[in-house]
């Protein structure tokens, strides 16, 4: 099987540490590579800071391989939600990946060149023909 990403940002040991138990190295490695491949559909390349997202996706697939949606034991039950199966990314996983690369945030980069406002006509310079700044002109506010 070819891996979607040549160098995984997490290891099976990381997954084992998160689970608190030993893991099947081959299965864990495959799930980690597939999880990182999913992350590549949102951001490319996947930064090392996305290790938590990759581990979360791999952990869901590792701990719930049959994709059980609900379980019942006597009177106690748990519902895992509507998931179609296999590895999946939640909306919060996608949002986290976008935040890691600063996409979709409140900050932008101004690509306007420094010379963009030169040689404009007077009506676009925010001044009156006499050179008075429009914001400084208070004559319209004077009471009769």
SVG drawing of the C-alpha trace seen along z (x, -y; Angstrom):
<svg xmlns="http://www.w3.org/2000/svg" viewBox="-32 -81 41 87">
<polyline fill="none" stroke="black" stroke-width="0.4" points="0.0,0.0 1.4,-3.4 1.2,-6.1 -0.6,-9.4 2.2,-11.2 5.8,-10.2 6.7,-11.3 4.0,-11.0 4.0,-13.7 3.0,-11.2 4.1,-7.7 2.3,-4.6 4.1,-5.2 2.2,-8.6 -1.1,-6.7 -0.1,-4.2 0.7,-6.9 -2.7,-8.6 -4.5,-5.3 -2.4,-4.3 -1.9,-0.8 0.2,1.1 -1.0,0.9 -0.6,3.0 2.3,1.1 1.3,2.0 -2.4,1.1 -1.6,-2.1 0.9,-3.2 -1.6,-2.6 -4.3,-4.5 -1.9,-7.4 -0.9,-7.6 -4.5,-7.5 -5.5,-10.2 -2.7,-12.4 -3.8,-11.8 -7.2,-13.1 -5.6,-16.2 -3.8,-16.7 -7.2,-17.3 -7.6,-20.5 -4.0,-21.8 -0.9,-20.8 1.7,-20.2 0.4,-19.1 2.4,-21.0 3.8,-19.3 1.4,-21.4 -1.5,-19.3 -0.4,-16.2 -3.4,-16.4 -5.8,-16.4 -4.1,-13.5 -4.0,-11.6 -7.7,-12.3 -8.7,-11.0 -6.5,-7.9 -7.7,-7.3 -11.4,-7.3 -10.7,-4.7 -8.4,-2.6 -10.9,-2.5 -14.0,-2.0 -13.0,0.1 -16.5,1.4 -17.8,-2.1 -20.4,-1.2 -22.9,-4.0 -24.5,-3.0 -24.0,-0.4 -26.3,0.9 -25.3,2.8 -28.3,3.5 -29.9,0.2 -26.8,-1.9 -26.3,-3.0 -24.1,-5.3 -24.7,-6.9 -21.7,-7.9 -23.6,-9.8 -24.3,-9.3 -21.0,-8.4 -20.8,-6.7 -17.8,-4.5 -14.1,-4.5 -11.8,-7.4 -13.5,-10.7 -12.8,-14.3 -15.2,-16.3 -16.1,-19.9 -14.0,-20.9 -11.0,-19.0 -11.3,-20.9 -11.6,-24.2 -8.6,-23.4 -6.5,-22.6 -7.5,-25.9 -6.7,-27.8 -3.2,-26.2 -2.4,-27.7 -4.2,-31.0 -7.0,-30.5 -10.4,-31.7 -9.4,-33.9 -9.9,-37.5 -6.5,-38.6 -5.7,-39.3 -2.7,-40.4 -3.0,-43.6 -1.8,-43.0 -2.4,-46.6 0.8,-48.2 2.1,-51.4 1.6,-53.4 -2.1,-52.5 -3.4,-55.9 -1.2,-58.2 -2.4,-60.4 -6.0,-60.2 -8.5,-62.9 -9.5,-65.3 -12.8,-63.5 -11.0,-60.3 -8.4,-61.9 -10.8,-62.7 -10.0,-66.5 -12.0,-69.4 -10.6,-71.2 -8.9,-73.8 -6.9,-71.1 -9.0,-71.1 -9.4,-67.6 -13.1,-66.5 -12.8,-65.1 -11.6,-68.6 -14.3,-70.6 -17.0,-71.3 -18.8,-74.0 -21.8,-71.8 -22.4,-71.4 -22.7,-75.1 -26.1,-76.1 -28.0,-79.0"/>
</svg>
